[in-house]
């Protein structure tokens, strides 16, 4: 679980790097998760880190799409 706690701040930081006007909404159920979400990563993300995360997240999304796992915000709107 400790490594998952370290992943949250990295992913939040990555999301904030994606756009200059980004906002990240996170969920939590315990006070420890609030602290976890507000703690910055151990180091500033490098360009290589950001590329790795983008590529990895893209691979995961492709696998989900291939398996038919579609998120509601990705569903096409009904055509008239």
LUMMARBA-931427 format. One record per residue (C-alpha): residue number from 1; x, y, z; residue in three letters. Coordinates in nm, 2 decimals, always signed. Each point is the difference from the previous one (the first is absolute). Example, Ala and Ser with C-alpha at 12.3 -4.5 7.8 and 13.67 -1.06 7.14 Angstrom:
REM LUMMARBA-931427
<pt i="1" X="+1.23" Y="-0.45" Z="+0.78" aa="ALA"/>
<pt i="2" X="+0.14" Y="+0.34" Z="-0.07" aa="SER"/>
***
This chain:
REM LUMMARBA-931427
<pt i="1" X="+0.00" Y="+0.00" Z="+0.00" aa="UNK"/>
<pt i="2" X="+0.29" Y="+0.23" Z="+0.06" aa="UNK"/>
<pt i="3" X="+0.09" Y="+0.01" Z="-0.37" aa="UNK"/>
<pt i="4" X="-0.36" Y="+0.09" Z="-0.09" aa="UNK"/>
<pt i="5" X="+0.02" Y="+0.29" Z="+0.25" aa="UNK"/>
<pt i="6" X="+0.30" Y="+0.13" Z="-0.20" aa="UNK"/>
<pt i="7" X="-0.18" Y="-0.04" Z="-0.33" aa="UNK"/>
<pt i="8" X="-0.29" Y="+0.23" Z="+0.07" aa="UNK"/>
<pt i="9" X="+0.22" Y="+0.32" Z="+0.03" aa="UNK"/>
<pt i="10" X="+0.19" Y="-0.10" Z="-0.32" aa="UNK"/>
<pt i="11" X="-0.32" Y="-0.04" Z="-0.20" aa="UNK"/>
<pt i="12" X="-0.16" Y="+0.32" Z="+0.14" aa="UNK"/>
<pt i="13" X="+0.32" Y="+0.19" Z="-0.10" aa="UNK"/>
<pt i="14" X="-0.01" Y="-0.16" Z="-0.34" aa="UNK"/>
<pt i="15" X="-0.36" Y="+0.10" Z="-0.06" aa="UNK"/>
<pt i="16" X="+0.09" Y="+0.36" Z="+0.11" aa="UNK"/>
<pt i="17" X="+0.28" Y="+0.00" Z="-0.26" aa="UNK"/>
<pt i="18" X="-0.23" Y="-0.09" Z="-0.28" aa="UNK"/>
<pt i="19" X="-0.14" Y="+0.35" Z="-0.04" aa="UNK"/>
<pt i="20" X="+0.07" Y="+0.34" Z="+0.14" aa="UNK"/>
<pt i="21" X="-0.37" Y="+0.04" Z="+0.11" aa="UNK"/>
<pt i="22" X="-0.04" Y="-0.36" Z="+0.14" aa="UNK"/>
<pt i="23" X="-0.19" Y="-0.08" Z="+0.32" aa="UNK"/>
<pt i="24" X="+0.02" Y="-0.34" Z="+0.16" aa="UNK"/>
<pt i="25" X="-0.29" Y="-0.14" Z="+0.20" aa="UNK"/>
<pt i="26" X="+0.10" Y="-0.28" Z="+0.24" aa="UNK"/>
<pt i="27" X="-0.20" Y="-0.23" Z="+0.22" aa="UNK"/>
<pt i="28" X="+0.07" Y="-0.10" Z="+0.35" aa="UNK"/>
<pt i="29" X="-0.16" Y="-0.20" Z="+0.28" aa="UNK"/>
<pt i="30" X="+0.26" Y="+0.05" Z="+0.28" aa="UNK"/>
<pt i="31" X="+0.20" Y="+0.29" Z="+0.14" aa="UNK"/>
<pt i="32" X="+0.32" Y="-0.19" Z="-0.10" aa="UNK"/>
<pt i="33" X="-0.12" Y="+0.02" Z="-0.37" aa="UNK"/>
<pt i="34" X="-0.05" Y="+0.37" Z="+0.03" aa="UNK"/>
<pt i="35" X="+0.36" Y="+0.04" Z="+0.12" aa="UNK"/>
<pt i="36" X="+0.12" Y="-0.25" Z="-0.27" aa="UNK"/>
<pt i="37" X="-0.18" Y="+0.21" Z="-0.28" aa="UNK"/>
<pt i="38" X="+0.14" Y="+0.33" Z="+0.13" aa="UNK"/>
<pt i="39" X="+0.36" Y="-0.13" Z="+0.03" aa="UNK"/>
<pt i="40" X="+0.22" Y="+0.09" Z="-0.30" aa="UNK"/>
<pt i="41" X="+0.20" Y="-0.27" Z="-0.17" aa="UNK"/>
<pt i="42" X="+0.34" Y="-0.08" Z="+0.15" aa="UNK"/>
<pt i="43" X="+0.16" Y="+0.18" Z="-0.30" aa="UNK"/>
<pt i="44" X="-0.11" Y="+0.23" Z="-0.28" aa="UNK"/>
<pt i="45" X="-0.11" Y="-0.20" Z="-0.30" aa="UNK"/>
<pt i="46" X="+0.25" Y="+0.01" Z="-0.29" aa="UNK"/>
<pt i="47" X="-0.09" Y="+0.00" Z="-0.36" aa="UNK"/>
<pt i="48" X="+0.09" Y="-0.37" Z="-0.01" aa="UNK"/>
<pt i="49" X="-0.23" Y="-0.06" Z="+0.30" aa="UNK"/>
<pt i="50" X="-0.29" Y="+0.17" Z="-0.18" aa="UNK"/>
<pt i="51" X="+0.06" Y="-0.18" Z="-0.32" aa="UNK"/>
<pt i="52" X="+0.01" Y="-0.34" Z="+0.18" aa="UNK"/>
<pt i="53" X="-0.32" Y="+0.07" Z="+0.19" aa="UNK"/>
<pt i="54" X="-0.18" Y="+0.12" Z="-0.32" aa="UNK"/>
<pt i="55" X="+0.11" Y="-0.30" Z="-0.19" aa="UNK"/>
<pt i="56" X="-0.09" Y="-0.24" Z="+0.28" aa="UNK"/>
<pt i="57" X="-0.34" Y="+0.16" Z="+0.05" aa="UNK"/>
<pt i="58" X="-0.06" Y="-0.02" Z="-0.37" aa="UNK"/>
<pt i="59" X="+0.08" Y="-0.37" Z="-0.01" aa="UNK"/>
<pt i="60" X="-0.24" Y="-0.06" Z="+0.29" aa="UNK"/>
<pt i="61" X="-0.28" Y="+0.20" Z="-0.18" aa="UNK"/>
<pt i="62" X="+0.05" Y="-0.21" Z="-0.32" aa="UNK"/>
<pt i="63" X="-0.03" Y="-0.32" Z="+0.20" aa="UNK"/>
<pt i="64" X="-0.32" Y="+0.12" Z="+0.17" aa="UNK"/>
<pt i="65" X="-0.14" Y="+0.11" Z="-0.33" aa="UNK"/>
<pt i="66" X="+0.09" Y="-0.34" Z="-0.16" aa="UNK"/>
<pt i="67" X="-0.18" Y="-0.17" Z="+0.29" aa="UNK"/>
<pt i="68" X="-0.31" Y="+0.21" Z="-0.05" aa="UNK"/>
<pt i="69" X="+0.06" Y="+0.20" Z="+0.31" aa="UNK"/>
<pt i="70" X="-0.13" Y="+0.34" Z="-0.10" aa="UNK"/>
<pt i="71" X="-0.02" Y="+0.29" Z="+0.24" aa="UNK"/>
<pt i="72" X="-0.32" Y="+0.20" Z="-0.01" aa="UNK"/>
<pt i="73" X="+0.18" Y="+0.32" Z="-0.11" aa="UNK"/>
<pt i="74" X="+0.13" Y="-0.19" Z="-0.30" aa="UNK"/>
<pt i="75" X="-0.33" Y="-0.13" Z="-0.13" aa="UNK"/>
<pt i="76" X="-0.12" Y="+0.16" Z="-0.32" aa="UNK"/>
<pt i="77" X="-0.31" Y="+0.21" Z="+0.03" aa="UNK"/>
<pt i="78" X="-0.31" Y="-0.14" Z="-0.18" aa="UNK"/>
<pt i="79" X="-0.03" Y="+0.14" Z="-0.35" aa="UNK"/>
<pt i="80" X="-0.34" Y="+0.16" Z="-0.10" aa="UNK"/>
***
